[in-house]
Amino acid sequence: MNVRRLIPTAAVIGAVALGLTACSASGTSDSRSGDRLDVVASFYPMQFLAERIGGDHVSVTTLTKPNQEPHDLELSYRQIGGLSDAGLILYLKGIQPAVDEAIKLSESTNALDATTLTTLEDHGTEVGGEEHGHDEHAHEHEGEEAGADPHIWLDPVKYTEVAKGVGEALEKTDPDHAADYRKNTAALVKELGALDTAYRTGLKDATTRTFITTHSAFGYLAERYGLTQEGIAGIDPEAEPSPARISALHSIAEKEKVTTVFFEALASDRTAKTVARDTGLRTDVLDPLEGITGASKGDDYIEVMKSNLAALRTALGAK
């Protein structure tokens, strides 16, 4: 993963203007595709909720392609213009600057920021005088306290809160199908509740409760289930860690009986292998679920989260 690039404001303004002009010329501005409500999702966690709760009543367009690193997303004129046509826009502020800026400049009244549906927290930690495990995108999250971690979807309980909010937004936007949205929301909430139970029971007897990861995205998950996340780099999970950090991780691994260094599916495993080699640990994937690809260990959010649980159970020595 690369550090995210901010699109210059002037460029975004121009893109919004051109996009809106193009859409006006096309005459498609009724926010529906046939009988279905047009929903724009910023990236996979929002797409999953839209599809599962919206069902056959929505047509979902995702701004981020499956193999695309979401933090580095740059929007096309067509994508930006499409925001004005959407019946509902689902996004998560603080993850994708290009999306945040485009929505802000478009002055859309039908955009739902998922961070408003739950409470954000700061998951920064300090090791050896250096700050690690601190979410690398926190400083870009406007409207929240400095250090707010936006990775709420990796906590099934917080994701449930977001799911309920998305369901309510769909009911309000498309009241003709409100009953179906309520039914689909209830079914998904039940699934997420079962996932939460699986994590609670599956990790309760772990031999160690500390894990090392190249991407410090699992702060909410760690807090929810009594674990400790040790991030390697914090800003860029593909960056080489400093010798001091390697030494600190080596000490942590010995003290806490850590067995595994986790890396993510959409990024290189180079950093994880460097740390594993220098600390004598093995490597495995812990997927931050920012996109589903052919390399993902599952076809959707629920399946990949179950795969993550299995990986954590093995790494933490759960019985």
Beta strands, then each sheet from edge to edge (+ up, - down):
strand 1: 32-33
strand 2: 36-41
strand 3: 58-62
strand 4: 88-91
strand 5: 111-113
strand 6: 121-122
strand 7: 125-127
strand 8: 130-132
strand 9: 148-149
strand 10: 210-213
strand 11: 228-231
strand 12: 260-263
strand 13: 282-285
sheet 1: 1+ 2- 3-
sheet 2: 1+ 2- 4- 5-
sheet 3: 6+ 9-
sheet 4: 7+ 8-
sheet 5: 11+ 10+ 12+ 13+
end
